[in-house]
Amino acid sequence: MIKDHSKKYNDLTRNMKKLRQHIPATMHSFGELHTASTAKGVLSSKTKELIALGIAITVRCDGCVAYHVHDALAAGASSQEILETIGVAILMGGGPSVVYGCEALEALDQFAILEKNGA
């Protein structure tokens, strides 16, 4: 079954906003952690998103894969950079990372179609 990674990204974004209503301090802090962790420093934001994607693949987090493929593209990552990130994640995570690497490829393809169509 093909997953709709754009829907997953949008659902997660919506649900995180809802969760923020219930635990505002925690979610605010998590948002600030994300912003600080992915801000340009010695490493670019793009590089940091690619690292996050590699980790998402190796820990087998569906939502994280969708989120970090989206955010890596938004940070300027190319398809080839994402594909090489998938390769490194497979090196580190073995067979299960192949499965989630396929998920990341599927997300990349879906977000590329959306970008091409101006969505």
GIZI-V419629 format. One record per residue. N is the residue number from 1. RES is the residue in three letters. NEAR is the number of other C-alpha atoms within 8 Angstrom. Layout:
n=N res=RES near=NEAR
n=N res=RES near=NEAR
This chain:
n=1 res=MET near=2
n=2 res=ILE near=4
n=3 res=LYS near=5
n=4 res=ASP near=8
n=5 res=HIS near=11
n=6 res=SER near=10
n=7 res=LYS near=7
n=8 res=LYS near=10
n=9 res=TYR near=12
n=10 res=ASN near=8
n=11 res=ASP near=8
n=12 res=LEU near=9
n=13 res=THR near=8
n=14 res=ARG near=8
n=15 res=ASN near=8
n=16 res=MET near=9
n=17 res=LYS near=8
n=18 res=LYS near=8
n=19 res=LEU near=10
n=20 res=ARG near=12
n=21 res=GLN near=7
n=22 res=HIS near=6
n=23 res=ILE near=8
n=24 res=PRO near=9
n=25 res=ALA near=7
n=26 res=THR near=8
n=27 res=MET near=11
n=28 res=HIS near=9
n=29 res=SER near=8
n=30 res=PHE near=8
n=31 res=GLY near=8
n=32 res=GLU near=8
n=33 res=LEU near=8
n=34 res=HIS near=8
n=35 res=THR near=8
n=36 res=ALA near=7
n=37 res=SER near=7
n=38 res=THR near=10
n=39 res=ALA near=8
n=40 res=LYS near=7
n=41 res=GLY near=6
n=42 res=VAL near=4
n=43 res=LEU near=7
n=44 res=SER near=10
n=45 res=SER near=11
n=46 res=LYS near=11
n=47 res=THR near=8
n=48 res=LYS near=11
n=49 res=GLU near=14
n=50 res=LEU near=15
n=51 res=ILE near=9
n=52 res=ALA near=9
n=53 res=LEU near=15
n=54 res=GLY near=12
n=55 res=ILE near=9
n=56 res=ALA near=13
n=57 res=ILE near=16
n=58 res=THR near=13
n=59 res=VAL near=7
n=60 res=ARG near=9
n=61 res=CYS near=8
n=62 res=ASP near=9
n=63 res=GLY near=9
n=64 res=CYS near=9
n=65 res=VAL near=15
n=66 res=ALA near=14
n=67 res=TYR near=9
n=68 res=HIS near=13
n=69 res=VAL near=15
n=70 res=HIS near=12
n=71 res=ASP near=9
n=72 res=ALA near=14
n=73 res=LEU near=11
n=74 res=ALA near=7
n=75 res=ALA near=9
n=76 res=GLY near=7
n=77 res=ALA near=11
n=78 res=SER near=7
n=79 res=SER near=8
n=80 res=GLN near=6
n=81 res=GLU near=9
n=82 res=ILE near=13
n=83 res=LEU near=9
n=84 res=GLU near=8
n=85 res=THR near=12
n=86 res=ILE near=13
n=87 res=GLY near=9
n=88 res=VAL near=9
n=89 res=ALA near=15
n=90 res=ILE near=14
n=91 res=LEU near=7
n=92 res=MET near=8
n=93 res=GLY near=12
n=94 res=GLY near=9
n=95 res=GLY near=7
n=96 res=PRO near=10
n=97 res=SER near=14
n=98 res=VAL near=10
n=99 res=VAL near=8
n=100 res=TYR near=13
n=101 res=GLY near=13
n=102 res=CYS near=8
n=103 res=GLU near=10
n=104 res=ALA near=13
n=105 res=LEU near=9
n=106 res=GLU near=11
n=107 res=ALA near=15
n=108 res=LEU near=12
n=109 res=ASP near=8
n=110 res=GLN near=11
n=111 res=PHE near=11
n=112 res=ALA near=8
n=113 res=ILE near=8
n=114 res=LEU near=9
n=115 res=GLU near=8
n=116 res=LYS near=7
n=117 res=ASN near=6
n=118 res=GLY near=5
n=119 res=ALA near=5
